[in-house]
């Protein structure tokens, strides 16, 4: 992906414009306390080769968590209530497939036409209790897939051959195995994908065998207690995991994840430091770096179960802010913009500045339910992701090329400052975004 180098005057354009914001004192603090050199140091550290791409269940992600803990401690924020440290520990079951067999209408399906997503061994001897979904040609497969994976049903998915390129990705992911909160043998909702011209399922048999090992994972989270509204929470989040070590390209096998999402995690750390020094938070602020986003959003799912969603006033999930957006410098987009007045509140707080938040320009990507904001959003929280990534053309996404050298630090700093300014009335307890419609699953 191309990198824009702005002339010095253009790069600094946001600074004088920020000074013209209504709350001059707050704005001066933003410019004083959020520094480019510190932002660069954090993101360089998180995306360095010695972090091994921050893959879950690796020494690299443990090292990244330790670094984030140190930054939170240095910032002077506190562990979450009930925790003795910044790590929010939980465990997952990691599985590897051993064998898979699908028989439809008495005929065994070729192995190359099967992909099964499940975290434990299971056997279906009939179609009883199984939801059959047929996806014909012409559908938005990305959206269909996200919907299917979110359903709490045992599902057989029949795919048209036009989706062969998508199917290959599902097969590759299935072969890698998966993770689950469930114990081995306790998975209730497997998804069986079959690419076969079957119009009507009269009989069905499926057998699937895996090995399963329970392993530890951890979010890294801290808080600044609110003054007058301590039981109302504002969450700032990003995920610190990435893909780890992948297939080598040009001799490089480390998927550093500089933009995805060391940039967002850097923003979370920087905002924790800023709000601790700036003060003025009437609501409790929670800062969390999620694990396992790339594996299914398990870190954010666990986090969401540890608090009352009705007490969460807003969630700023920061996802890939390392390059300028399609709208140009000093811009970012908000997923689910139309679902609450979260975006308009942020923009109101940025009056007089050069920065602008736009609605998500990629609705076909279903981004609102594809990141760590999704779990709380489903529960009615105005939980939105903020991004600048041009995801439809980003050739470095999920590749070994997502390195620090590909980023524009000025863009990252400008976005962090805009988030600090844009969130201030919510943090101060003056504005409360409207709730998002709950999603029935």
Backbone torsions as a table, in degrees:
resi	resn	phi	psi	omega
1	UNK	NA	139.3	-175.6
2	UNK	-69.4	153.5	-179.8
3	UNK	-117.2	125.5	178.2
4	UNK	-87.8	131.7	173.6
5	UNK	-108.3	111.8	-177.2
6	UNK	-85.0	145.5	172.9
7	UNK	-62.0	154.9	-173.4
8	UNK	-55.9	-42.5	-178.5
9	UNK	-64.7	-43.6	-179.4
10	UNK	-66.8	-38.2	-178.6
11	UNK	-63.5	-31.5	-177.5
12	UNK	-95.9	8.1	-174.5
13	UNK	-60.1	-33.5	-177.8
14	UNK	-68.3	-28.1	-174.9
15	UNK	-61.8	-55.2	179.2
16	UNK	-65.3	-32.3	-179.0
17	UNK	-69.5	-34.2	177.5
18	UNK	-64.4	-33.4	-178.2
19	UNK	-65.0	-21.1	-178.4
20	UNK	-85.8	2.5	178.9
21	UNK	-63.7	158.7	-173.9
22	UNK	-58.8	-44.2	-178.6
23	UNK	-92.2	86.3	-173.6
24	UNK	-62.7	-38.2	-178.8
25	UNK	-64.2	-44.5	178.2
26	UNK	-62.7	-41.7	-178.9
27	UNK	-63.4	-40.8	178.6
28	UNK	-62.7	-38.1	176.9
29	UNK	-63.1	-39.6	178.2
30	UNK	-58.6	-49.7	-178.4
31	UNK	-67.9	-30.8	-177.7
32	UNK	-78.2	-39.1	-169.5
33	UNK	-95.6	-22.1	179.2
34	UNK	-101.4	104.2	-170.9
35	UNK	-109.9	140.1	-178.6
36	UNK	-60.1	-40.9	-175.7
37	UNK	-66.2	-35.3	178.6
38	UNK	-72.6	-41.5	176.4
39	UNK	-58.8	-45.3	-179.6
40	UNK	-63.3	-41.1	179.5
41	UNK	-61.0	-44.9	-176.8
42	UNK	-64.9	-48.9	-175.7
43	UNK	-70.4	-32.6	175.3
44	UNK	-63.4	-42.4	-179.6
45	UNK	-64.6	-47.2	-177.2
46	UNK	-66.3	-30.4	-176.2
47	UNK	-102.3	10.7	179.5
48	UNK	-70.1	156.7	-179.0
49	UNK	-59.4	-30.9	-176.6
50	UNK	-72.3	-6.4	172.6
51	UNK	-86.1	-4.5	173.3
52	UNK	56.3	31.0	179.5
53	UNK	74.7	7.0	173.6
54	UNK	52.7	39.5	176.3
55	UNK	-70.5	144.8	-179.9
56	UNK	-64.0	151.5	179.8
57	UNK	64.2	29.0	180.0
58	UNK	-124.5	159.2	173.8
59	UNK	-59.9	-29.1	-178.8
60	UNK	-62.8	-42.7	-179.0
61	UNK	-72.6	-30.2	174.5
62	UNK	-64.9	-40.8	178.6
63	UNK	-64.8	-40.6	178.5
64	UNK	-64.0	-42.0	179.3
65	UNK	-62.4	-41.1	178.6
66	UNK	-61.8	-40.4	178.1
67	UNK	-63.8	-45.2	-179.6
68	UNK	-64.0	-40.8	175.8
69	UNK	-56.2	-43.6	-180.0
70	UNK	-63.6	-38.4	178.5
71	UNK	-67.3	-41.0	178.2
72	UNK	-64.5	-41.4	179.3
73	UNK	-63.8	-43.3	179.0
74	UNK	-63.6	-35.0	179.0
75	UNK	-67.6	-24.4	179.0
76	UNK	89.2	15.1	176.8
77	UNK	-84.2	168.3	-174.7
78	UNK	-104.9	154.6	169.3
79	UNK	-61.9	159.3	177.1
80	UNK	-61.3	151.8	-179.5
81	UNK	-54.8	127.8	-179.4
82	UNK	94.0	-12.0	179.0
83	UNK	-101.4	142.5	177.6
84	UNK	-88.8	-17.6	178.6
85	UNK	-139.7	-177.0	-176.1
86	UNK	-81.3	-14.5	179.8
87	UNK	-80.7	133.2	175.4
88	UNK	-105.3	96.0	-168.6
89	UNK	-85.8	141.4	171.4
90	UNK	-155.8	176.1	-179.1
91	UNK	-128.2	153.5	178.6
92	UNK	-129.5	160.1	173.6
93	UNK	-101.5	121.2	177.2
94	UNK	-98.3	130.7	-177.4
95	UNK	-120.9	154.1	173.1
96	UNK	-131.4	130.1	-179.0
97	UNK	-70.1	142.0	177.3
98	UNK	-109.3	-46.4	180.0
99	UNK	-153.7	152.7	178.6
100	UNK	-147.7	136.1	178.9
101	UNK	-144.8	130.2	178.9
102	UNK	-127.0	128.9	176.1
103	UNK	-120.3	120.9	179.9
104	UNK	-114.9	125.7	178.6
105	UNK	51.3	39.2	176.9
106	UNK	83.9	-4.4	-178.7
107	UNK	-112.8	130.6	178.6
108	UNK	-72.4	133.3	179.8
109	UNK	-82.7	136.7	179.2
110	UNK	-57.5	140.9	-176.0
111	UNK	-57.1	-34.6	-179.6
112	UNK	-68.5	-13.4	-178.8
113	UNK	-104.9	18.3	-177.9
114	UNK	-123.6	137.2	169.9
115	UNK	-142.2	123.3	-177.1
116	UNK	-119.7	129.2	176.9
117	UNK	-110.8	109.3	179.5
118	UNK	-161.8	158.6	-177.3
119	UNK	-114.1	16.9	176.8
120	UNK	-160.5	160.4	176.4
121	UNK	-66.8	146.7	176.0
122	UNK	-156.0	166.9	177.5
123	UNK	-144.3	129.0	172.3
124	UNK	-110.6	125.4	179.9
125	UNK	-101.1	-5.1	176.8
126	UNK	-159.8	178.8	178.8
127	UNK	-87.5	1.1	179.8
128	UNK	-60.4	127.4	178.9
129	UNK	80.8	2.0	-178.9
130	UNK	-105.1	129.3	175.4
131	UNK	-84.7	125.9	179.9
132	UNK	-102.1	123.3	-179.9
133	UNK	-119.5	124.6	178.5
134	UNK	-107.8	120.9	-179.9
135	UNK	-107.1	102.1	-179.9
136	UNK	-75.5	172.5	179.2
137	UNK	-62.9	152.0	174.3
138	UNK	94.3	-0.6	179.8
139	UNK	-87.5	160.5	171.9
140	UNK	-80.0	95.6	-169.9
141	UNK	-64.6	-37.8	-179.3
142	UNK	-58.6	-43.3	179.5
143	UNK	-68.4	-43.0	178.8
144	UNK	-60.2	-42.5	-178.0
145	UNK	-64.0	-46.0	179.9
146	UNK	-60.7	-40.3	179.0
147	UNK	-64.3	-44.3	-179.7
148	UNK	-61.8	-43.9	-176.1
149	UNK	-69.6	-18.7	-179.7
150	UNK	-90.4	-7.2	-176.2
151	UNK	-82.3	143.7	178.0
152	UNK	-93.0	60.5	-179.9
153	UNK	-143.6	144.9	169.3
154	UNK	-68.9	125.1	-169.3
155	UNK	-134.5	133.4	169.2
156	UNK	-104.4	123.8	-176.9
157	UNK	-113.4	118.5	179.1
158	UNK	-100.1	121.7	-173.8
159	UNK	-108.9	140.4	170.8
160	UNK	-69.7	148.4	-177.4
161	UNK	-64.6	-14.0	178.1
162	UNK	-67.4	-14.0	-179.6
163	UNK	-97.5	24.3	-174.2
164	UNK	-59.1	-38.1	-178.8
165	UNK	-67.5	-40.2	176.5
166	UNK	-66.6	-39.5	-178.2
167	UNK	-62.0	-37.8	178.4
168	UNK	-60.0	-36.9	178.5
169	UNK	-67.9	-39.9	178.4
170	UNK	-63.8	-41.9	177.7
171	UNK	-60.5	-46.0	-179.5
172	UNK	-61.7	-41.5	178.9
173	UNK	-66.5	-40.5	-179.5
174	UNK	-63.4	-38.4	-179.5
175	UNK	-67.1	-27.9	178.6
176	UNK	-73.4	-14.7	-176.5
177	UNK	87.2	-163.7	-176.8
178	UNK	-161.6	-173.0	178.9
179	UNK	-131.3	157.1	-179.0
180	UNK	-159.0	153.1	172.4
181	UNK	-73.7	-21.8	-173.4
182	UNK	-74.8	151.6	171.8
183	UNK	-73.3	157.6	177.8
184	UNK	-55.4	132.0	-179.8
185	UNK	89.4	-3.8	-176.2
186	UNK	-108.3	10.4	-178.6
187	UNK	-72.7	129.3	-175.9
188	UNK	-100.8	-21.8	-168.2
189	UNK	-131.2	62.2	177.0
190	UNK	-65.7	154.1	174.5
191	UNK	-119.6	122.8	-179.4
192	UNK	-112.4	113.5	179.7
193	UNK	-99.0	130.5	179.8
194	UNK	-132.4	127.5	173.4
195	UNK	-99.2	97.6	-177.1
196	UNK	-158.1	144.0	-179.2
197	UNK	-79.0	74.0	-179.6
198	UNK	-115.0	118.3	-177.8
199	UNK	-86.3	-33.4	-174.3
200	UNK	-141.5	124.8	180.0
201	UNK	-91.3	108.6	179.9
202	UNK	-95.4	-32.2	176.4
203	UNK	-145.9	151.6	-174.8
204	UNK	-149.4	133.0	171.7
205	UNK	-136.6	133.6	178.5
206	UNK	-137.8	132.1	171.0
207	UNK	-128.4	135.7	-175.3
208	UNK	-142.8	126.4	-178.2
209	UNK	-121.9	135.8	178.0
210	UNK	-136.9	162.1	165.0
211	UNK	-99.4	146.9	-175.4
212	UNK	-136.5	133.1	178.6
213	UNK	-133.9	131.4	178.2
214	UNK	-84.1	131.5	-177.0
215	UNK	-136.9	155.6	-177.8
216	UNK	-84.0	147.5	171.4
217	UNK	-136.8	168.2	-177.1
218	UNK	-160.8	129.1	162.9
219	UNK	-78.8	164.0	173.0
220	UNK	-122.3	117.9	-170.6
221	UNK	-142.2	144.8	176.1
222	UNK	-145.9	177.1	-173.8
223	UNK	-150.0	158.1	168.1
224	UNK	-120.8	109.4	-177.3
225	UNK	-58.4	142.0	178.0
226	UNK	-76.5	154.3	-177.2
227	UNK	-82.9	-64.8	-175.9
228	UNK	-98.0	-16.4	-179.3
229	UNK	-131.4	62.4	-174.2
230	UNK	-66.8	-19.6	-178.4
231	UNK	-96.5	11.3	172.5
232	UNK	-112.8	127.8	-169.9
233	UNK	-113.1	139.6	170.0
234	UNK	-118.9	123.7	-173.3
235	UNK	-107.3	131.1	171.2
236	UNK	-114.4	123.5	-172.2
237	UNK	-142.5	161.9	171.6
238	UNK	-163.9	162.8	179.2
239	UNK	-103.5	138.6	-176.6
240	UNK	-102.3	-3.9	176.5
241	UNK	-84.0	161.0	170.4
242	UNK	-146.3	-154.3	-169.4
243	UNK	-88.2	-12.7	178.9
244	UNK	79.0	-138.2	179.5
245	UNK	-92.4	126.3	-175.5
246	UNK	-125.8	-177.3	177.9
247	UNK	-59.5	131.4	-174.2
248	UNK	-66.6	140.9	172.1
249	UNK	-129.2	119.1	-177.8
250	UNK	54.3	37.9	176.3
251	UNK	83.9	0.1	-178.3
252	UNK	-111.2	125.8	-179.0
253	UNK	-120.8	6.6	-178.4
254	UNK	-98.4	116.6	176.1
255	UNK	-86.6	88.0	-168.4
256	UNK	-65.0	-27.4	178.2
257	UNK	60.4	45.8	-179.8
258	UNK	-65.9	-49.3	177.2
259	UNK	-79.3	-38.4	-174.4
260	UNK	-111.8	92.7	-4.7
261	UNK	-132.3	43.7	173.9
262	UNK	-60.6	-29.6	178.5
263	UNK	-65.3	-44.1	178.8
264	UNK	-67.8	-40.0	178.3
265	UNK	-64.4	-38.6	176.0
266	UNK	-60.6	-40.8	177.9
267	UNK	-62.1	-42.4	179.9
268	UNK	-60.7	-47.2	179.4
269	UNK	-62.0	-44.8	-178.3
270	UNK	-64.0	-39.2	178.9
271	UNK	-70.3	-34.1	175.5
272	UNK	-61.4	-44.5	178.6
273	UNK	-63.9	-43.2	-177.7
274	UNK	-63.2	-52.3	-175.5
275	UNK	-68.4	-29.0	176.3
276	UNK	-64.6	-40.7	-179.6
277	UNK	-79.6	-37.2	-175.8
278	UNK	-74.9	-32.4	-177.7
279	UNK	68.2	-164.3	176.3
280	UNK	83.5	7.7	179.3
281	UNK	-88.5	106.9	176.6
282	UNK	-76.7	-29.2	175.6
283	UNK	-94.2	156.5	176.4
284	UNK	-73.7	130.3	179.6
285	UNK	-103.1	130.4	178.0
286	UNK	-115.6	131.4	179.1
287	UNK	-118.2	121.1	-173.8
288	UNK	-138.4	132.3	171.7
289	UNK	-102.6	114.7	-174.9
290	UNK	-85.7	146.2	170.6
291	UNK	-99.2	164.9	169.2
292	UNK	58.8	28.2	173.5
293	UNK	-66.3	-41.5	-177.2
294	UNK	-69.3	-15.8	-178.4
295	UNK	-100.3	0.0	179.9
296	UNK	136.5	11.3	178.2
297	UNK	71.7	29.8	-174.3
298	UNK	-70.6	-32.7	178.5
299	UNK	-63.2	-45.9	179.7
300	UNK	-70.2	-32.6	176.6
301	UNK	-63.5	-43.9	178.5
302	UNK	-63.8	-46.8	-179.8
303	UNK	-56.1	-43.1	-175.6
304	UNK	-64.5	-23.8	179.9
305	UNK	-84.9	-7.0	-176.6
306	UNK	-94.4	-1.0	179.2
307	UNK	-143.0	166.1	179.8
308	UNK	-84.8	114.7	-176.9
309	UNK	-59.2	-28.5	-179.3
310	UNK	-67.6	-18.0	179.2
311	UNK	-92.6	-6.7	179.8
312	UNK	-87.1	112.9	-176.0
313	UNK	-78.6	-36.1	-179.1
314	UNK	-163.0	153.0	175.5
315	UNK	-131.4	123.0	175.5
316	UNK	-102.0	97.0	178.9
317	UNK	-96.5	120.6	-170.1
318	UNK	-106.5	115.8	-168.6
319	UNK	-133.8	101.0	173.9
320	UNK	67.5	86.4	179.5
321	UNK	-121.8	25.8	-170.7
322	UNK	-85.0	-8.0	-179.4
323	UNK	-141.4	163.2	-179.4
324	UNK	-67.4	147.6	-179.2
325	UNK	-79.6	175.7	179.5
326	UNK	-65.9	-14.5	179.4
327	UNK	-88.9	-4.3	177.8
328	UNK	102.9	-177.0	-179.8
329	UNK	-60.5	155.4	178.3
330	UNK	58.3	39.5	176.3
331	UNK	-141.0	156.2	171.7
332	UNK	-151.6	165.3	176.7
333	UNK	-119.3	157.2	-177.1
334	UNK	-119.6	123.0	178.1
335	UNK	-72.2	145.8	-179.4
336	UNK	64.4	28.9	-175.7
337	UNK	-51.4	-40.1	-174.6
338	UNK	-78.5	-6.0	-173.4
339	UNK	-86.5	-12.8	177.6
340	UNK	-156.9	179.2	175.6
341	UNK	-98.8	22.8	176.0
342	UNK	-53.9	-52.2	-178.1
343	UNK	-61.6	-49.8	177.6
344	UNK	-57.6	-35.6	177.2
345	UNK	-63.2	-45.8	179.2
346	UNK	-60.5	-43.4	-177.3
347	UNK	-67.2	-36.3	176.8
348	UNK	-60.3	-40.2	179.8
349	UNK	-71.7	-12.3	179.6
350	UNK	-102.8	9.8	178.2
351	UNK	-57.1	134.1	-178.9
352	UNK	91.1	-2.6	177.3
353	UNK	-107.7	172.4	179.7
354	UNK	-86.9	-7.6	-172.4
355	UNK	-89.7	143.9	178.6
356	UNK	-140.4	137.1	173.6
357	UNK	-97.7	133.9	-179.1
358	UNK	-115.0	158.1	169.6
359	UNK	-63.9	155.5	178.6
360	UNK	-55.9	119.8	-179.2
361	UNK	-85.3	2.7	-176.5
362	UNK	-122.5	56.8	-176.3
363	UNK	-59.5	-28.7	-179.8
364	UNK	-67.6	-16.5	179.6
365	UNK	-83.5	-10.9	179.0
366	UNK	56.3	41.5	-173.3
367	UNK	-66.0	-26.5	-177.3
368	UNK	-59.2	-34.6	180.0
369	UNK	-107.4	21.5	-179.1
370	UNK	-113.7	4.1	-179.2
371	UNK	-129.1	-172.2	-171.7
372	UNK	-73.2	-6.7	173.6
373	UNK	-75.5	-16.9	-166.5
374	UNK	-61.2	-43.4	-174.8
375	UNK	-62.5	-47.3	179.0
376	UNK	-70.4	-33.2	177.6
377	UNK	-62.5	-40.0	178.2
378	UNK	-62.2	-23.4	-179.2
379	UNK	-93.6	6.5	175.3
380	UNK	100.1	-0.9	-179.8
381	UNK	-75.4	136.8	170.0
382	UNK	-70.0	76.3	-176.2
383	UNK	-107.9	112.5	-173.3
384	UNK	-126.8	149.9	173.4
385	UNK	-97.4	139.7	177.6
386	UNK	-112.4	128.4	-175.3
387	UNK	-147.9	162.3	171.3
388	UNK	-124.7	2.3	-172.2
389	UNK	-69.4	133.7	174.0
390	UNK	-88.8	76.0	-167.0
391	UNK	-64.4	-22.9	-179.6
392	UNK	-76.9	-15.9	-179.5
393	UNK	-128.3	0.7	-175.1
394	UNK	-73.3	101.5	-177.2
395	UNK	-78.6	-10.5	-179.5
396	UNK	-94.5	-8.2	-179.5
397	UNK	-58.5	129.0	179.5
398	UNK	54.3	42.4	177.6
399	UNK	-135.0	169.4	177.2
400	UNK	-70.5	-10.9	179.7
401	UNK	-81.0	-6.4	179.6
402	UNK	-78.8	76.4	-176.2
403	UNK	-118.1	167.7	-177.9
404	UNK	-56.4	-38.0	-177.2
405	UNK	-60.7	-20.1	-178.6
406	UNK	-86.5	-3.9	-172.9
407	UNK	-95.4	160.8	173.9
408	UNK	-113.5	99.9	-176.0
409	UNK	-59.4	-36.7	179.9
410	UNK	-60.3	-37.9	178.7
411	UNK	-65.4	-40.6	-180.0
412	UNK	-64.4	-47.2	-179.4
413	UNK	-62.5	-43.9	179.5
414	UNK	-60.1	-40.6	-179.8
415	UNK	-69.0	-40.3	177.8
416	UNK	-62.0	-43.8	178.5
417	UNK	-62.6	-41.1	179.5
418	UNK	-64.1	-36.7	177.6
419	UNK	-68.3	-38.9	177.5
420	UNK	-62.6	-46.0	179.2
421	UNK	-69.8	-44.5	-175.2
422	UNK	-65.9	-27.9	-176.5
423	UNK	-89.8	-6.0	-164.0
424	UNK	-64.2	-34.9	-179.8
425	UNK	-73.4	-27.2	175.6
426	UNK	-73.3	-44.2	178.4
427	UNK	-61.8	-38.0	-177.3
428	UNK	-80.4	-2.5	177.5
429	UNK	81.4	11.7	-178.1
430	UNK	-87.6	-34.1	-179.7
431	UNK	-118.7	141.8	177.0
432	UNK	-128.7	111.0	-179.7
433	UNK	-61.2	146.4	175.6
434	UNK	-64.0	151.8	-177.0
435	UNK	-74.8	151.6	174.8
436	UNK	-84.6	144.6	177.0
437	UNK	-62.0	130.2	179.4
438	UNK	-65.3	145.9	-178.4
439	UNK	-103.7	118.1	176.1
440	UNK	-77.2	133.7	-178.8
441	UNK	-120.5	NA	NA
